[in-house]
Structures are given as structure tokens and as C-alpha cells.
């Protein structure tokens, strides 16, 4: 009888351990799914930005991070990865990495 009781306690302990491990696995799965969704969102945003920069044309208004102001594209040199931007009274050559779309109304 004592042996049977001991086996039941061991089985109950093993069941509790398995349930705890299962709960931890679910938690890790949820964290993984969240980080995966965030990475996919970032990849999508980076692809959209890359497409925007590839389609730049003279006359478009863009935001230049260096100056934190909008400027007008004068020309784009994709080989050198730069854009000439009219900003205020001057014209500046800036890397395409510093050129962003101006956010529209939300």
C-alpha cells in the first residue's frame, strides 16, 4: 500500500512537472511568434523604404534626416547612392540612406 501511494505521488509530481514544462513551452512559443511578427514587420518596412528610394525622381519632396527638414529632389545618382536635394537656399548631396518619405496624414 505504501509503495502504491509512493508511485501515485511520483506520478503526480511527474504530471505537475510536465504541465509546468508545457506552460513554459507555450510562453516561449508566444514570445517567438511575437518576435517573428516584429521581424517580419521590420523587413516589410525596410522593403517599402528601399522601393521608395529606388523610385525617387526629380521634383519629389522628401525628408532629410541630417537636416530634419523636407527638401526637394534635384537628381538621384544610384551608382553613387546619393541624391542632390534642394533645401532652403542651398543644394546638398546626401546619401540615399538619409532620404525618407514625408509621412502623410494619418
Buried (B, 14 or more C-beta within 10 A) or exposed (E): EEEEEEEEEEEEEEEEEEEEEEEEEEEEEEEEEEEEEEEEEEEEEEEEBEEBBEEBEEEBEBBBEEBEEEBBBBEBEEEEEBBBBBBEEEEBEBEBEBBBBEEEEE
